[in-house]
Amino acid sequence: MPAKKDPRDTVITAAMDLAAERRWHSVTLIDISQKSGVAMDRIYPLFQNKNDILRAFVQKVDQQVLAELDADDFDQPRHDRLMDVIMARFDALAPYRPALKSILKDCGDVGLADGTRAAKTGLASMRWMLEAAGFETGGLHGSLRVAGLGAIYARCFRQWLNDETPDYGPTMALLDKSLSQSGNWDVQLGKGLSRLADLRNKFTQRCRKTATDHSDTPARENT
C-alpha cells in the first residue's frame, strides 16, 4: 500500500503550481483546495491563509537544505561553507522559480498583519544558514549578522531569479563578492563590540567600587 501523502506538502505543492500558472494575487484558497484535492475543512487547521502556506514553503526548503548538509564539510572556512549553504538553497528553489517570480511580482500578496510574520520567517532562515556555516547568531553581533545576510541574500536572490547559466556563475560571483565585503565588515564590527564590552565592564567595576567605598565610609567614621 503506498504511503499517504502529507496534506501539508500536497497543499504547498498545489499553491506553488498555481503561482507558476497565474498571478499569485489571483490564487485563492478554493483554487488551492481544488488543485490539491484537499478539502477546505482539512486545509483550515493547517493554514489560515496563503501567507501561512508561503511560510510553510520557506520552512520546508530550510529543512531540505539542512538535511543535505555534509558533515565532512564542517572543517571548511566559514565563508566557503556559507557559500555552499546558500547555493544549495538556490538549487532547492530551482523547481519553483516560475512560481517565485509570480509571488515576488505581487510582493507575496502580504498584508500589513502578515508582514511581520513573513519577515520573522525570512530572518529565521538567515539565522539557520549562518548557524549551518559555523557563525554565532546570538547577541547584538549575531543579530546584525542575520540582518546583513538578509540584505545579501535578497540581492543575490533577485540575481538568481534571472540567472539562466547552468552553474549560476553570475549569482555565485555576486554572492562571493558580497560575502567577502561583509566578512571584512564583520571582523571590524566584532573588534568594535569587543572594545565596547571591555569599556562597559571597566565602567561597571568602577561603579561597584565607588558604591562599596561609599558604603564603608560611615562604618570607618563610627569607629
Protein Blocks (a to p, Z undefined) as FASTA:
>chain_A
ZZdddfklmmmmmmmmmmmmmcfklpcfklmmmmnopafklmmmmpgbfklmmmmmmmmm
mmmmmmmpcfklmmpcfklmmmmmmmmmmmmmmmmmmmmmmmmmnnoopafklmmmmmmm
mmmmmmmmmmmnopafehjklmmmmmmmmmmmmmmmmmmmmmcbfnlmmmmmmmmmmmmm
mmmmmmmmmmmmmmmmmmmmmmmmmmmmmmmmmmmmmmmmmZZ
